[in-house]
Amino acid sequence: MIPSDTSSPNFAGGLISNRATTARSCVVVGGSSGVGRALVSQLSACGDAVLAVARDRRDLAALQSDCLIRQDAHVRIVEADLAASDFDVAAFVKRCVDDLGHVTHVFMPLGLIDADDCGLPSSEVLQSLTVVNYLRPAQLLSAFCQYFSTISHGNAMVFTSIATDAPRGRNAAYASAKKALEFYCRALQHHFADTKISIQICALGYVDTTMSFGAKLLLPAAGPEEVAQFALRFCRTGTRFSYFPRFWLPIIMLLKALPWSLYKKLRF
Ligand SMILES: NC(=O)c1ccc[n+]([C@@H]2O[C@H](COP(=O)([O-])OP(=O)(O)OC[C@H]3O[C@@H](n4cnc5c(N)ncnc54)[C@H](OP(=O)(O)O)[C@@H]3O)[C@@H](O)[C@H]2O)c1
């Protein structure tokens, strides 16, 4: 369930910015840090109406202040733990729509990894990573797409990982959940084909955020701002799937083409 005190102060809205706004009205689920934070910042700089969602109220409030000071833009914030057992998906979506007036775009850069997701992850790790990386995003996609059906248009974008294409001994629970989310998105793409409702999948390589902090990276990491810029360009294309950075495409193709006798020897 969404905390009942989200209207005030957790659910902050109502200030009027003097910026000209575009037609976009966006929800960023996981908008407090990394790629989500960069997306919120760039969307609000474009004059879009933006509502950022995450668990940490202080991070959200800092982002809200930053956008107000630097861009004279009022970002709405919602503190919510999507992993909570009583999280009410339908109530959450209704609240987003009520607060923004209408929603045209949903970005879902939320994600969670776990240091114990290694080898054979425990039931608890499998459970928690599946809820945040697959179950809630899929439930939110269903609910937002149901809303988009009532207004006959809408765009949802999810963020997955190159890890889904390269099974390995680490991040098995994380990557499995992201793979399930990709599949669900592809099924929705088929369901909504030839409508004005689009679902886009952005598969990211390494990104320089807290999620990748301390990890040994084999290739350069993109900045979260670069990812956000790409996501906004990608959004305009309506393309169903893209890797970012793009150099991951040939690498993934190569990995997929490797015979098992070679693949199993890779240490990554
Ligand atoms: N960083 C990488 O190298 C990398 C690589 C490939 C793919 N990705 C994917 O790209 C996306 C963005 O990654 P990132 O590095 O920007 O992640 P990040 O910095 O860790 O941000 C994740 C966001 O999700 C929110 N979040 C996590 N659990 C939540 C929950 N239970 N309820 C509500 N919000 C929650 C976090 O806010 P709170 O903690 O305040 O809740 C935060 O805003 C993710 O989907 C990630 O899986 C990242």
The ligand as an SDF file (V2000), in Angstrom:
LIG
                    3D

 48 52  0  0  0  0  0  0  0  0999 V2000
   24.2550    0.6390  -13.1980 N   0  0  0  0  0  0  0  0  0  0  0  0
   24.5080   -0.3090  -14.0890 C   0  0  0  0  0  0  0  0  0  0  0  0
   25.6790   -0.6270  -14.3660 O   0  0  0  0  0  0  0  0  0  0  0  0
   23.3640   -0.9830  -14.8190 C   0  0  0  0  0  0  0  0  0  0  0  0
   23.6990   -1.9060  -15.8280 C   0  0  0  0  0  0  0  0  0  0  0  0
   22.6570   -2.5370  -16.5270 C   0  0  0  0  0  0  0  0  0  0  0  0
   21.3490   -2.2560  -16.2280 C   0  0  0  0  0  0  0  0  0  0  0  0
   21.0560   -1.3640  -15.2210 N   0  0  0  0  0  0  0  0  0  0  0  0
   19.6260   -1.1130  -14.9680 C   0  0  0  0  0  0  0  0  0  0  0  0
   19.3820    0.2550  -15.2800 O   0  0  0  0  0  0  0  0  0  0  0  0
   18.3920    0.8030  -14.4030 C   0  0  0  0  0  0  0  0  0  0  0  0
   18.9610    2.0200  -13.6960 C   0  0  0  0  0  0  0  0  0  0  0  0
   20.0820    1.5930  -12.9140 O   0  0  0  0  0  0  0  0  0  0  0  0
   20.8440    2.5920  -11.9210 P   0  0  0  0  0  0  0  0  0  0  0  0
   22.2530    2.1410  -11.8980 O   0  0  0  0  0  0  0  0  0  0  0  0
   20.5080    4.0010  -12.2410 O   0  0  0  0  0  0  0  0  0  0  0  0
   20.1760    2.1570  -10.5200 O   0  0  0  0  0  0  0  0  0  0  0  0
   20.2550    2.9080   -9.1000 P   0  0  0  0  0  0  0  0  0  0  0  0
   21.1530    4.0710   -9.1360 O   0  0  0  0  0  0  0  0  0  0  0  0
   20.5140    1.8320   -8.0870 O   0  0  0  0  0  0  0  0  0  0  0  0
   18.7490    3.4390   -8.9310 O   0  0  0  0  0  0  0  0  0  0  0  0
   17.6980    2.5400   -8.7350 C   0  0  0  0  0  0  0  0  0  0  0  0
   16.4490    3.3330   -8.4390 C   0  0  0  0  0  0  0  0  0  0  0  0
   15.4130    2.3970   -8.0930 O   0  0  0  0  0  0  0  0  0  0  0  0
   14.8360    2.8000   -6.8570 C   0  0  0  0  0  0  0  0  0  0  0  0
   14.3490    1.6370   -6.1440 N   0  0  0  0  0  0  0  0  0  0  0  0
   15.0230    0.4960   -5.8430 C   0  0  0  0  0  0  0  0  0  0  0  0
   14.2470   -0.3250   -5.1420 N   0  0  0  0  0  0  0  0  0  0  0  0
   13.0540    0.2910   -4.9920 C   0  0  0  0  0  0  0  0  0  0  0  0
   11.8400   -0.0440   -4.3490 C   0  0  0  0  0  0  0  0  0  0  0  0
   11.6970   -1.2040   -3.6660 N   0  0  0  0  0  0  0  0  0  0  0  0
   10.7950    0.8190   -4.3870 N   0  0  0  0  0  0  0  0  0  0  0  0
   10.9350    1.9980   -5.0440 C   0  0  0  0  0  0  0  0  0  0  0  0
   12.0550    2.3770   -5.6730 N   0  0  0  0  0  0  0  0  0  0  0  0
   13.1090    1.5380   -5.6420 C   0  0  0  0  0  0  0  0  0  0  0  0
   15.9930    3.5070   -6.1190 C   0  0  0  0  0  0  0  0  0  0  0  0
   15.5530    4.4200   -5.1450 O   0  0  0  0  0  0  0  0  0  0  0  0
   15.5060    4.0720   -3.5640 P   0  0  0  0  0  0  0  0  0  0  0  0
   16.7340    3.2650   -3.2530 O   0  0  0  0  0  0  0  0  0  0  0  0
   15.3970    5.3730   -2.8690 O   0  0  0  0  0  0  0  0  0  0  0  0
   14.2630    3.2980   -3.4330 O   0  0  0  0  0  0  0  0  0  0  0  0
   16.6160    4.2870   -7.2690 C   0  0  0  0  0  0  0  0  0  0  0  0
   15.8920    5.4690   -7.5070 O   0  0  0  0  0  0  0  0  0  0  0  0
   18.0050   -0.3440  -13.4620 C   0  0  0  0  0  0  0  0  0  0  0  0
   16.8690   -0.9870  -13.9460 O   0  0  0  0  0  0  0  0  0  0  0  0
   19.2050   -1.2810  -13.5310 C   0  0  0  0  0  0  0  0  0  0  0  0
   18.8180   -2.6100  -13.2270 O   0  0  0  0  0  0  0  0  0  0  0  0
   22.0240   -0.7220  -14.5310 C   0  0  0  0  0  0  0  0  0  0  0  0
  1  2  1  0
  2  3  2  0
  2  4  1  0
  4  5  1  0
  4 48  2  0
  5  6  2  0
  6  7  1  0
  7  8  2  0
  8  9  1  0
  8 48  1  0
  9 10  1  0
  9 46  1  0
 10 11  1  0
 11 12  1  0
 11 44  1  0
 12 13  1  0
 13 14  1  0
 14 15  2  0
 14 16  1  0
 14 17  1  0
 17 18  1  0
 18 19  2  0
 18 20  1  0
 18 21  1  0
 21 22  1  0
 22 23  1  0
 23 24  1  0
 23 42  1  0
 24 25  1  0
 25 26  1  0
 25 36  1  0
 26 27  1  0
 26 35  1  0
 27 28  2  0
 28 29  1  0
 29 30  1  0
 29 35  2  0
 30 31  1  0
 30 32  2  0
 32 33  1  0
 33 34  2  0
 34 35  1  0
 36 37  1  0
 36 42  1  0
 37 38  1  0
 38 39  2  0
 38 40  1  0
 38 41  1  0
 42 43  1  0
 44 45  1  0
 44 46  1  0
 46 47  1  0
M  CHG  2   8   1  16  -1
M  END
$$$$
